Amino acid sequence: MLDLLVVGDANPDVLVFGAPAAPAYGQAETLVEQGVLALGGSAAIVAHGAARLGLSVGLAAMVGRDAAGDFVLDALQDAGVDISACIRHESLPTALTVCLNRSGGDRAILTAPGCLAEFGAEHVPDVEARHVHAASYFLQPRLAAGLPEVLRRAPGSTSLDTNDDPSGNWKVPPELVRHCTFVLPNRAEAVALTRAEDPLAAFADLGTTPVVKNGGDGCEALLGGERITARPPVLEPVDTVGAGDSFDAGFLAGWLHDRDLASALALGAAAGALSTRGAGGTATQPTWAEASALARRVAITRRTDA
């Protein structure tokens, strides 16, 4: 049995650093600070990070029969991820993302979806796994339509990180949320998804445990009326691409280790912070020893709702 099956997107990321706010057109060539080719896609980054933390991990995803697909599958396999549930589309290309990074951590993200929209629930095999995690809900409409059933039939715990919604609609059916042990949005996504001043309470009312990421300020969860906050030590980030996905990997590894929510939050916060040490979402993802060492320095606070 796998520890973790991740379902969702996988693609290369082209990371450009020092990009101007508005690139010059008219055949003009602009020099930038740095360019990096890295493994991307929220699901792929989670799978890679969880494998790095020592979990047995499988990924169910779709890539094309092209060089980009080869790159993605090779990177995952090299990290120890089981790619037997990854399939290759016969004609459509692998998705591709370009991130234009500016100083201060802001970035523009340009994604060519390729075959992502063709990946559906029918492509997800019944795999025995202690936990099933789904990512990039809004980029994969066929998968989204069947995702409640995928999570319903999962033998263990489940989670969802919707990631961004390019359409701006931010609609997730309550039925899907009820099949999630955890939902793992960042703060802006949580507000957009619930349209509530207190998104954690809104999610909890639907029967899930919300874990909301707050960037460098850590994360907050709500379970049984108790709010638990985890705040890591301040680290100077090099690149924050994929930090939320690395958080997911750390959180899930912590949860599967001892089923203690506070320690899972601490490990997630540590894994997310450590992933920002280098360019790209996977280059500096931590080992279990590295994440555990920083997790011991994460500040945990608890507060009970009145």
C-alpha positions in Angstrom: 0.0 0.0 0.0 1.2 3.5 -0.8 1.4 6.1 1.9 0.1 8.8 -0.5 -1.5 8.9 -3.9 -1.5 12.4 -5.5 -4.0 13.2 -8.3 -3.6 16.2 -10.6 -1.3 18.2 -12.8 2.3 17.7 -13.9 4.3 20.0 -16.2 7.6 21.8 -16.6 8.0 25.2 -15.1 10.1 27.8 -16.8 11.1 30.3 -14.1 12.4 33.7 -15.2 13.9 36.0 -12.6 14.3 39.8 -12.9 11.5 40.1 -15.5 10.3 43.6 -16.2 6.8 44.5 -15.2 5.8 44.8 -18.9 8.2 43.0 -21.3 9.1 45.0 -24.4 7.5 43.8 -27.6 8.4 44.8 -31.2 11.0 42.0 -31.5 13.0 43.5 -28.6 15.2 41.2 -26.6 15.3 41.8 -22.9 18.1 40.3 -20.7 17.0 39.0 -17.3 18.8 37.8 -14.2 18.2 34.1 -14.4 16.2 31.4 -16.1 15.5 27.9 -14.6 13.8 24.8 -15.9 12.1 22.9 -13.1 9.4 20.3 -12.3 6.1 22.1 -11.9 2.4 21.4 -11.4 1.0 21.5 -7.9 0.3 17.7 -7.8 3.8 16.9 -9.1 5.5 19.2 -6.6 3.5 17.7 -3.7 4.4 14.1 -4.9 8.1 15.0 -5.3 8.2 16.7 -1.8 6.4 13.8 -0.1 8.9 11.3 -1.6 11.7 13.5 -0.5 10.3 13.3 3.0 10.4 9.5 2.9 6.8 8.6 2.0 6.0 6.0 -0.6 4.2 8.1 -3.2 2.3 7.6 -6.5 1.1 10.2 -8.9 -1.9 10.0 -11.2 -1.6 12.6 -13.9 -1.5 13.1 -17.7 1.4 14.4 -19.9 1.9 14.4 -23.6 4.2 12.2 -25.7 6.8 15.0 -26.0 10.1 16.1 -24.5 8.2 18.1 -21.8 6.5 14.9 -20.7 9.8 13.0 -20.7 11.3 15.7 -18.5 8.4 15.5 -16.0 8.3 11.8 -15.7 12.1 11.5 -15.4 12.2 14.1 -12.6 9.4 12.3 -10.7 11.0 8.9 -11.2 14.4 10.1 -10.1 12.8 11.4 -6.9 11.3 7.9 -6.2 7.7 8.7 -7.2 5.7 5.8 -8.6 4.6 7.0 -12.1 2.7 3.9 -13.1 -0.6 5.8 -12.9 0.7 8.6 -15.2 -0.7 8.4 -18.7 0.4 10.0 -21.9 -1.9 11.7 -24.3 -1.5 10.6 -27.9 -1.7 14.0 -29.5 -2.0 16.9 -27.1 1.2 18.4 -25.5 2.2 18.4 -21.9 1.1 21.6 -20.0 3.7 24.3 -19.6 4.0 27.1 -17.2 6.2 30.2 -17.3 6.7 32.2 -14.1 7.9 35.8 -14.4 9.4 36.5 -11.0 10.0 40.0 -9.6 11.9 41.1 -6.5 9.8 40.9 -3.4 8.3 37.5 -4.2 5.5 38.6 -6.6 5.2 36.8 -9.9 3.0 36.4 -13.0 2.1 32.9 -14.0 1.4 32.0 -17.6 0.1 28.4 -18.2 -0.6 26.6 -21.5 -2.9 23.8 -20.3 -2.0 21.3 -23.0 -3.6 18.0 -22.1 -4.7 19.0 -18.6 -8.3 19.4 -19.5 -8.4 15.8 -20.9 -7.4 14.2 -17.6 -10.5 12.8 -15.9 -11.6 10.7 -12.9 -11.7 7.7 -15.3 -7.9 7.9 -15.6 -7.4 7.6 -11.8 -6.9 3.9 -10.9 -8.2 2.3 -7.7 -4.9 2.3 -5.8 -4.5 1.3 -2.2 -3.2 4.3 -0.4 -3.3 5.6 3.2 -4.1 9.1 1.9 -5.3 10.6 -1.4 -4.6 14.2 -2.3 -6.0 16.1 -5.2 -4.5 19.4 -6.6 -5.2 22.1 -9.2 -9.0 21.5 -9.3 -9.8 24.4 -11.6 -7.3 23.5 -14.3 -8.8 20.0 -14.8 -12.6 20.2 -15.4 -13.1 16.6 -16.3 -11.2 15.5 -13.2 -13.2 18.1 -11.1 -16.5 16.6 -12.3 -15.6 13.1 -11.0 -13.4 14.1 -8.0 -16.1 13.6 -5.3 -16.4 9.9 -6.3 -12.6 9.5 -6.5 -12.3 10.8 -2.9 -15.4 9.0 -1.7 -13.9 5.6 -2.7 -10.5 6.4 -1.2 -9.7 3.8 1.5 -8.0 6.3 3.9 -7.9 10.1 4.6 -8.2 12.7 1.8 -7.3 16.3 1.0 -7.8 18.9 -1.7 -5.8 22.0 -2.6 -7.8 23.8 -5.3 -5.0 26.2 -6.2 -5.9 29.3 -8.2 -9.0 29.7 -10.4 -8.1 31.5 -13.6 -11.8 32.0 -14.4 -12.4 33.8 -11.1 -15.6 31.8 -10.4 -14.2 29.9 -7.3 -17.1 27.4 -7.1 -16.5 24.0 -5.4 -19.5 21.8 -4.7 -20.2 21.2 -1.0 -20.4 17.5 -1.8 -16.7 17.5 -2.7 -15.7 19.4 0.4 -17.6 16.8 2.6 -15.4 14.0 1.1 -12.2 15.9 2.1 -10.6 15.2 5.5 -8.6 18.4 4.9 -8.8 21.4 2.5 -5.5 23.2 2.1 -6.0 26.6 0.4 -3.9 29.7 1.0 -5.6 32.7 2.7 -6.7 34.4 -0.5 -8.0 31.2 -2.0 -9.9 30.4 1.2 -11.7 33.7 1.2 -12.5 33.4 -2.5 -13.9 29.9 -2.1 -16.1 30.6 0.9 -16.9 34.3 0.4 -16.8 34.5 4.2 -15.0 36.7 6.7 -14.0 33.6 8.6 -13.2 31.0 5.9 -12.0 28.4 8.4 -15.4 28.4 10.2 -17.2 28.3 6.8 -15.2 25.2 5.7 -15.6 23.5 9.1 -19.4 23.9 8.8 -19.2 21.7 5.6 -17.6 18.9 7.6 -14.0 19.2 6.7 -10.9 20.3 8.6 -9.5 23.5 7.0 -5.8 24.2 7.0 -5.2 27.7 5.6 -1.7 28.8 4.5 -0.5 32.3 5.3 2.9 32.4 3.5 5.8 33.4 5.7 3.4 33.7 8.6 2.7 30.0 8.7 -0.7 28.4 8.8 -3.9 28.0 10.8 -6.3 25.1 11.2 -9.6 24.7 12.9 -10.7 21.4 14.4 -13.5 20.9 17.0 -13.7 24.6 17.8 -9.9 24.8 18.5 -7.8 27.1 16.2 -4.2 26.0 16.0 -1.6 28.3 14.4 1.9 27.3 13.4 4.5 30.0 12.6 8.0 29.0 11.4 11.2 31.0 12.1 11.8 33.8 9.5 13.8 32.6 6.6 14.9 34.9 3.7 13.4 33.3 0.6 15.2 32.9 -2.7 12.0 31.8 -4.6 8.5 31.0 -3.3 7.3 29.0 -6.3 5.8 25.8 -5.0 6.1 26.7 -1.3 2.4 26.0 -0.7 2.7 22.6 -2.4 5.8 21.8 -0.3 3.7 22.7 2.7 1.1 20.3 1.6 3.7 17.5 1.3 5.1 18.3 4.8 1.6 18.5 6.3 0.5 15.2 4.9 3.8 13.5 5.8 3.3 14.8 9.4 -0.3 13.7 9.5 0.5 10.2 8.2 3.3 9.9 10.7 1.3 10.3 14.0 -2.1 11.8 13.2 -1.4 14.8 15.4 -2.7 18.0 13.8 -0.4 20.4 15.5 2.8 18.4 14.6 1.5 18.1 11.1 1.1 21.8 10.8 4.6 22.4 12.2 6.1 19.9 9.7 4.2 21.5 6.9 5.3 25.0 7.8 8.9 23.8 8.0 8.8 22.1 4.7 7.2 25.1 3.0 9.8 27.5 4.4 12.7 25.3 3.5 11.5 24.9 -0.1 12.1 28.6 -0.7 15.9 28.2 -0.3 16.5 27.8 -4.0 14.8 28.4 -7.4 11.9 26.2 -8.4 9.4 24.2 -6.5 11.5 21.1 -5.9 15.2 21.9 -5.9 15.4 22.5 -2.1 12.5 20.5 -0.8 13.7 19.1 2.6 14.4 15.6 3.8 12.6 14.3 6.9 15.6 15.2 9.1 15.8 18.7 7.8 12.0 19.4 8.1 11.8 17.8 11.5 14.7 19.9 12.8 13.0 23.2 11.7 9.6 22.0 12.9 10.9 21.9 16.4 11.4 25.6 16.1 7.9 26.3 14.8 5.8 28.3 17.3 2.4 26.6 18.0 -0.5 28.5 19.5 -4.0 27.3 20.4 -7.2 29.2 20.8 -10.7 27.9 21.5 -13.6 29.7 19.8 -16.1 31.2 22.2 
